[in-house]
């Protein structure tokens, strides 16, 4: 799955959620989340991206480069 780091960051900031809070909400490492947002991770495990989408209360397509099917 190809995460859209810029979208993740924009949504997270719009919801006033810090990286530490997102870490707590997802169980994912803060460094990983930071790299994800900065676009350093081009392919990610589907489950990790789903955790971020669930924590941000958005559709998976809102934070990935995947086409809607």
C-alpha positions as CSV (number, residue, x, y, z in Angstrom):
1,X,0.0,0.0,0.0
2,X,1.3,3.5,-0.9
3,X,0.7,5.9,2.0
4,X,0.2,9.6,1.2
5,X,2.3,11.2,3.9
6,X,1.3,14.7,3.2
7,X,-2.4,13.8,3.5
8,X,-1.7,12.0,6.8
9,X,0.1,15.0,8.2
10,X,-2.5,17.5,7.1
11,X,-5.4,15.5,8.5
12,X,-3.5,14.8,11.8
13,X,-2.8,18.5,12.2
14,X,-6.3,19.6,11.3
15,X,-7.6,17.3,14.0
16,X,-5.0,18.8,16.4
17,X,-3.3,15.4,17.1
18,X,0.4,15.3,17.8
19,X,2.7,12.5,16.7
20,X,2.9,11.2,20.3
21,X,-0.8,11.0,20.5
22,X,-1.0,9.3,17.1
23,X,1.6,6.8,18.3
24,X,-0.5,6.0,21.4
25,X,-3.7,5.7,19.2
26,X,-2.1,3.3,16.7
27,X,0.6,1.5,18.6
28,X,3.1,2.4,15.9
29,X,6.5,3.9,16.5
30,X,6.7,7.7,16.5
31,X,9.8,7.6,14.3
32,X,8.0,5.4,11.8
33,X,5.0,7.7,11.8
34,X,7.3,10.7,11.2
35,X,9.0,9.0,8.3
36,X,5.6,8.0,6.9
37,X,4.5,11.6,6.9
38,X,7.7,12.9,5.3
39,X,7.3,10.5,2.4
40,X,10.3,8.4,3.3
41,X,8.2,5.2,3.3
42,X,6.9,4.5,-0.2
43,X,5.3,1.1,0.5
44,X,3.8,0.2,3.9
45,X,2.1,-2.8,5.4
46,X,-1.7,-2.6,4.9
47,X,-2.4,-3.1,8.6
48,X,-0.2,-0.2,9.6
49,X,-1.9,2.2,7.2
50,X,-5.3,1.0,8.4
51,X,-4.4,1.7,12.0
52,X,-3.6,5.3,11.0
53,X,-6.9,5.7,9.1
54,X,-8.9,4.3,12.0
55,X,-7.1,6.6,14.5
56,X,-7.7,9.6,12.3
57,X,-11.3,8.6,11.5
58,X,-10.9,8.7,7.8
59,X,-11.3,6.4,4.8
60,X,-8.2,4.4,3.8
61,X,-8.3,6.1,0.4
62,X,-8.0,9.5,2.1
63,X,-4.4,8.7,3.2
64,X,-3.1,6.5,0.4
65,X,-2.3,6.8,-3.2
66,X,-4.5,3.8,-4.0
67,X,-7.4,4.1,-6.4
68,X,-10.9,3.7,-5.2
69,X,-12.4,0.4,-6.4
